[in-house]
Amino acid sequence: MTETVLVTFPSAPERPGVSLTGRDAWALVKLAEAGPKGVTPIDTPGPRWSAYVFNLRSLSLNIETRHERHGPPFAGSHARYVLHETVSIRALAPSSEGGGD
């Protein structure tokens, strides 16, 4: 079963709502919960954050990518994703379909 959420935009009531399932729904919930601090794949592990953000942006969601450096033991950089709009998320009945991930 895959959870489905309905996303609406309180600051733009003329904007149509969208339904999301699977990891895209999970990612938007995490972004909304994080608020202005955003999320990183380090703090909120998910196998394909960049793909989830790509999919959400295709729905015209305003999501910023900040590139941050991190230190040892595996020094490098990672992305921080920040949602820059207010969304209302309501869980709908679970779907028996397997798609969405």
C-alpha positions as CSV (number, residue, x, y, z in Angstrom):
1,M,0.0,0.0,0.0
2,T,1.1,3.5,-0.8
3,E,0.0,6.6,1.2
4,T,-1.5,9.4,-0.8
5,V,-1.5,13.0,0.3
6,L,-3.5,16.0,-1.0
7,V,-1.4,19.2,-1.2
8,T,-3.1,22.6,-1.3
9,F,-1.7,26.1,-1.2
10,P,-3.3,28.4,1.4
11,S,-1.5,31.5,0.1
12,A,-2.8,30.9,-3.4
13,P,-6.3,29.4,-3.2
14,E,-6.7,29.7,-7.0
15,R,-3.9,27.3,-7.5
16,P,-5.2,23.7,-7.9
17,G,-4.3,21.1,-5.3
18,V,-2.2,18.1,-6.2
19,S,-2.1,14.5,-4.9
20,L,1.2,12.8,-4.3
21,T,2.0,9.2,-3.4
22,G,5.1,7.3,-2.2
23,R,8.5,8.9,-1.7
24,D,7.4,12.2,-3.4
25,A,4.7,12.6,-0.8
26,W,7.1,11.6,2.0
27,A,9.7,14.1,0.8
28,L,7.2,17.0,0.7
29,V,6.0,16.2,4.2
30,K,9.6,16.2,5.4
31,L,10.3,19.5,3.7
32,A,7.2,21.1,5.1
33,E,8.0,19.8,8.6
34,A,11.6,21.2,8.5
35,G,10.5,24.7,7.6
36,P,13.2,27.3,6.9
37,K,16.1,25.1,8.1
38,G,15.4,22.6,5.3
39,V,16.5,19.0,5.1
40,T,19.7,17.2,4.0
41,P,20.2,13.5,3.0
42,I,22.5,13.3,6.0
43,D,19.9,14.4,8.6
44,T,16.8,12.9,6.8
45,P,18.1,9.8,4.9
46,G,16.3,9.0,1.7
47,P,17.7,7.1,-1.2
48,R,17.0,9.7,-3.9
49,W,16.5,13.1,-2.5
50,S,17.5,14.9,-5.7
51,A,14.9,12.9,-7.7
52,Y,12.1,13.7,-5.2
53,V,13.0,17.4,-5.4
54,F,13.1,17.2,-9.2
55,N,9.6,15.6,-9.2
56,L,8.2,18.2,-6.8
57,R,9.7,21.1,-8.8
58,S,7.9,19.8,-11.9
59,L,4.7,20.6,-9.9
60,S,6.0,24.2,-9.6
61,L,6.9,23.9,-6.0
62,N,9.6,26.4,-5.0
63,I,12.4,24.4,-3.5
64,E,15.9,25.8,-3.0
65,T,19.1,23.7,-3.2
66,R,21.9,25.0,-1.0
67,H,25.3,23.3,-1.3
68,E,27.1,22.8,2.0
69,R,30.5,21.4,2.8
70,H,31.0,18.8,5.6
71,G,34.1,17.5,7.3
72,P,35.7,14.2,8.0
73,P,35.6,11.3,8.1
74,F,34.1,11.6,4.6
75,A,34.7,15.2,3.7
76,G,32.9,16.6,0.8
77,S,29.6,18.4,0.2
78,H,25.9,17.7,0.4
79,A,22.7,19.5,-0.6
80,R,20.2,21.1,1.8
81,Y,16.7,21.4,0.3
82,V,14.4,24.2,1.5
83,L,10.7,24.6,0.7
84,H,9.9,28.3,0.1
85,E,6.1,28.2,0.1
86,T,3.3,27.4,2.5
87,V,1.5,24.1,1.8
88,S,-1.3,22.3,3.5
89,I,-0.9,18.5,3.5
90,R,-3.8,16.1,4.2
91,A,-3.4,12.4,4.2
92,L,-5.9,10.5,2.0
93,A,-6.9,6.9,2.2
94,P,-4.1,4.5,1.4
95,S,-3.9,3.3,-2.2
96,S,-3.4,-0.4,-3.1
97,E,-1.4,0.6,-6.1
98,G,2.4,0.1,-5.9
99,G,3.6,3.2,-7.9
100,G,4.9,6.5,-6.8
101,D,8.2,5.5,-5.4
